[in-house]
Amino acid sequence: MLRSRRTFCTATTAFVAAISASFIACSDSSAPTIVDQSMFETACTAENEGMIDSIEYRFGMYGSGHTFYRCENGSWVKREPWVRCATKDAQEGDACIYSYVDGSLMQYQDIYAYTGDGVWEFYDKENRIGKFTVRTDDGRKTAYYKNISFGNWKEIDEEQYNCFSKFDYQDTCVLETNEGKTYYQAALTHLTFSPIWMKIDYDPELGFCSFYDYQKYGEKNGKLYYCSQGMTALLSESDRFETKWAETELFPQQYSDSRKEGLTDEEFDVLDLPKEASAGDIVGGLLEICFYNQQIVAIVDTPQVYKRFVLNFCIPQNYYRYENGSWTLDAHYRIEDREWILQTEDEIAEEQKKNKCTQENEGTEIVTLPSVHIMQPTVSYTPHFTESSALAKPGVINQCISGRKVFKEFTYSRYEIVEEANLNN
């Protein structure tokens, strides 16, 4: 057996709890087990009465655990893991939250409740949440914990606790405060697949702006609004994002063009395709998808002079190529393998391969179609990438100068520049 580092119980591990969920008794119901004293480097004496020691044991290839011992009346005595919790100044109902890492490097937390007379009881990990009053150096405060995965307890805020205790995570959580109602929606994180509640916006006229309402628009008092999601990737329980109805002047044409009434999307999309064109010409249709607060970094001069743009822009959903005297669909915005894309990675790689800057095409302008790559929203996951990520880009016109693509202008899009800045200053 491998000896672990000796640990001492201190008052910092003890908490006071208002506990409504069940506990599993883990106190010693029989006489304590006195073990071979030679296993320990330190003798159990009156001077170290109450000291805690542990010995690590291993099982299988990666598994490990600890057996705990306490110095009692001159002998090392085997005790249950709750012995790590400090009994000094503990009151009945106090809780002890103890963190540890097992042999697989997974972090866990155990919670125990003090029942008096030196006895602690194990907090059932089947309980999803717990409400505790934590004893700190500054006094006692209320704290909330949630079992996020694999018996790992994590502290959460009061809003999270109230939503989990009152609502199923597939519902909309509605909490009332002095300022009115607030609304929350649950989504799974991509690391632990554990649900977490995030605030969503609600307007009596526009309705809910949820994390699954990507590309949702509305009109109020003659002004246009879009459902702003303000997020990138929801990876962990510490991430906090919220939605908001945001005013905008940039709106997909299918919602604002009066010619759309009575037409299918397909009919509306091709209304403005030119009657005359040359073979190989590419034109975007009228159906659009809009993105907001996108950051684009481009080389604007040589050698390596960079500029950062923050854009709101709308790009066509479909692109048509003129061949053999007619327009045919060339590229289109679509759902493929649970992702929203305009072109696949292979298609983008092929386009980049064809459009490399070489000595032969020095000075040539290269036109690149817009690109879109967004995780598809579902009832289980939030959109993996939205407006604060640059995985949606407008079309651009670059010019080949000294073997590099130098930005000239945006194309295949209606856009407004929110912010621009030189990055070499």
Backbone hydrogen bonds, N-H to C=O, Kabsch-Sander energy under -0.5 kcal/mol:
donor,donor_aa,acceptor,acceptor_aa,energy
2,L,56,E,-1.1
4,S,54,S,-0.9
7,T,52,I,-0.6
13,T,10,T,-1.7
14,A,11,A,-1.5
15,F,95,A,-4.6
16,V,133,T,-2.3
17,A,93,G,-1.3
18,A,131,K,-0.9
19,I,17,A,-0.8
20,S,18,A,-0.5
24,I,122,F,-3.9
25,A,23,F,-0.6
26,C,120,W,-0.7
29,S,27,S,-0.5
33,T,78,K,-0.8
34,I,32,P,-0.7
35,V,76,W,-1.7
39,M,36,D,-1.5
40,F,37,Q,-1.3
45,T,43,A,-0.8
48,N,45,T,-0.6
49,E,46,A,-1.0
50,G,71,C,-2.7
51,M,48,N,-2.4
52,I,7,T,-0.6
53,D,69,Y,-2.4
55,I,67,T,-2.2
56,E,2,L,-1.9
57,Y,65,G,-2.5
59,F,63,G,-2.0
63,G,59,F,-1.0
65,G,57,Y,-2.5
67,T,55,I,-2.4
68,F,79,R,-0.7
69,Y,53,D,-2.9
70,R,77,V,-2.4
71,C,51,M,-2.3
72,E,70,R,-0.7
72,E,75,S,-2.9
75,S,72,E,-1.6
77,V,70,R,-2.4
78,K,33,T,-3.0
79,R,68,F,-2.6
83,V,80,E,-2.3
84,R,81,P,-2.0
85,C,82,W,-2.1
86,A,10,T,-0.5
90,A,87,T,-2.0
93,G,114,Y,-3.2
94,D,91,Q,-2.6
95,A,15,F,-6.2
96,C,112,Y,-2.6
97,I,13,T,-1.0
98,Y,96,C,-0.6
98,Y,110,D,-2.9
100,Y,108,Y,-2.3
102,D,106,M,-2.1
103,G,64,S,-0.5
105,L,102,D,-2.1
108,Y,100,Y,-3.1
109,Q,151,G,-1.2
110,D,98,Y,-2.7
112,Y,96,C,-2.4
113,A,121,E,-3.0
114,Y,94,D,-3.2
115,T,113,A,-0.5
115,T,119,V,-2.7
116,G,119,V,-0.7
119,V,116,G,-1.7
121,E,113,A,-2.8
122,F,24,I,-2.1
123,Y,111,I,-3.7
124,D,22,S,-1.2
124,D,122,F,-0.5
127,N,124,D,-1.7
130,G,145,Y,-2.2
132,F,143,A,-3.7
133,T,16,V,-3.4
134,V,132,F,-0.7
134,V,141,K,-3.6
136,T,134,V,-0.6
136,T,139,G,-4.0
139,G,136,T,-1.4
141,K,134,V,-2.4
143,A,132,F,-4.8
144,Y,156,I,-0.7
145,Y,130,G,-2.6
146,K,154,K,-2.5
147,N,128,R,-3.2
148,I,146,K,-1.1
148,I,152,N,-2.3
149,S,152,N,-0.8
152,N,149,S,-2.4
153,W,151,G,-0.7
154,K,146,K,-2.5
156,I,144,Y,-2.6
161,Y,157,D,-2.1
162,N,158,E,-2.8
163,C,159,E,-2.4
164,F,160,Q,-2.6
165,S,161,Y,-2.3
166,K,162,N,-1.3
167,F,163,C,-2.3
171,D,168,D,-2.4
173,C,171,D,-0.6
173,C,184,Y,-2.3
175,L,173,C,-0.5
175,L,182,T,-2.5
177,T,180,G,-2.7
180,G,177,T,-1.4
182,T,175,L,-2.7
183,Y,200,I,-0.6
184,Y,173,C,-2.4
185,Q,198,M,-2.8
186,A,169,Y,-0.5
186,A,171,D,-0.5
187,A,196,I,-1.9
188,L,380,S,-1.4
189,T,194,S,-1.6
190,H,234,L,-1.7
191,L,235,L,-1.0
193,F,189,T,-0.9
196,I,187,A,-2.0
198,M,185,Q,-2.5
200,I,183,Y,-2.5
201,D,209,C,-1.0
203,D,207,G,-1.9
207,G,203,D,-3.3
209,C,201,D,-2.7
210,S,208,F,-0.6
213,D,210,S,-1.4
216,K,213,D,-1.0
218,G,225,Y,-2.2
220,K,223,K,-2.6
223,K,220,K,-2.2
225,Y,218,G,-2.8
226,Y,246,A,-2.5
227,C,216,K,-2.3
228,S,226,Y,-1.1
228,S,244,K,-2.7
235,L,233,A,-1.2
239,D,236,S,-1.4
243,T,199,K,-1.5
244,K,228,S,-2.4
246,A,226,Y,-2.6
246,A,244,K,-0.6
248,T,224,L,-2.4
251,F,249,E,-0.6
255,Y,252,P,-1.8
256,S,252,P,-0.6
256,S,253,Q,-1.0
257,D,253,Q,-2.8
258,S,256,S,-0.6
260,K,257,D,-1.8
261,E,258,S,-1.1
263,L,260,K,-2.3
268,F,264,T,-2.5
269,D,265,D,-2.3
270,V,266,E,-0.9
271,L,268,F,-1.4
273,L,270,V,-1.4
280,G,322,Y,-3.1
281,D,278,S,-2.2
283,V,320,Y,-2.5
285,G,318,N,-2.8
286,L,269,D,-1.5
289,I,315,I,-2.2
291,F,313,F,-3.1
294,Q,311,L,-2.7
296,I,294,Q,-0.5
296,I,309,F,-3.0
298,A,307,K,-2.4
300,V,298,A,-0.6
300,V,305,V,-3.0
301,D,305,V,-1.1
305,V,301,D,-2.5
306,Y,304,Q,-0.6
307,K,298,A,-2.3
308,R,421,A,-3.1
309,F,296,I,-3.4
310,V,419,E,-3.1
311,L,294,Q,-2.9
311,L,309,F,-0.5
312,N,416,E,-2.3
313,F,291,F,-2.6
314,C,414,R,-3.0
315,I,289,I,-2.5
317,Q,287,L,-2.8
318,N,287,L,-0.5
319,Y,331,A,-3.0
320,Y,283,V,-3.2
321,R,328,T,-2.9
322,Y,281,D,-2.5
323,E,321,R,-0.7
323,E,326,S,-2.6
326,S,323,E,-1.6
328,T,321,R,-2.3
330,D,319,Y,-3.6
331,A,319,Y,-1.5
332,H,342,L,-0.6
333,Y,317,Q,-3.4
334,R,341,I,-3.1
336,E,334,R,-0.5
336,E,339,E,-2.9
339,E,336,E,-1.1
340,W,374,I,-4.1
341,I,334,R,-2.9
341,I,339,E,-0.6
342,L,343,Q,-0.5
342,L,372,V,-1.3
343,Q,372,V,-0.5
348,I,344,T,-2.4
349,A,345,E,-2.5
350,E,346,D,-2.3
351,E,347,E,-2.1
352,Q,348,I,-2.6
353,K,349,A,-2.1
354,K,350,E,-1.9
355,N,351,E,-1.7
356,K,353,K,-0.8
358,T,356,K,-0.5
362,E,359,Q,-1.0
363,G,400,C,-3.1
364,T,361,N,-2.4
366,I,398,N,-3.5
368,T,366,I,-0.5
368,T,396,V,-2.7
371,S,393,K,-1.7
373,H,391,L,-0.8
374,I,340,W,-2.6
376,Q,338,R,-2.2
378,T,381,Y,-1.7
382,T,188,L,-0.5
386,T,231,M,-0.7
388,S,231,M,-0.9
389,S,386,T,-2.0
393,K,371,S,-2.7
395,G,411,T,-1.2
396,V,368,T,-1.6
397,I,409,E,-2.9
398,N,366,I,-2.7
398,N,396,V,-0.5
399,Q,406,V,-2.6
400,C,364,T,-2.6
401,I,399,Q,-0.7
401,I,404,R,-2.8
404,R,401,I,-1.6
406,V,399,Q,-2.6
406,V,404,R,-0.7
407,F,299,I,-3.7
408,K,397,I,-2.3
409,E,397,I,-1.4
411,T,395,G,-2.9
414,R,314,C,-2.3
415,Y,413,S,-0.5
416,E,312,N,-2.6
418,V,310,V,-2.8
418,V,416,E,-0.7
419,E,310,V,-1.5
421,A,308,R,-2.0
423,L,306,Y,-2.2
424,N,306,Y,-0.6
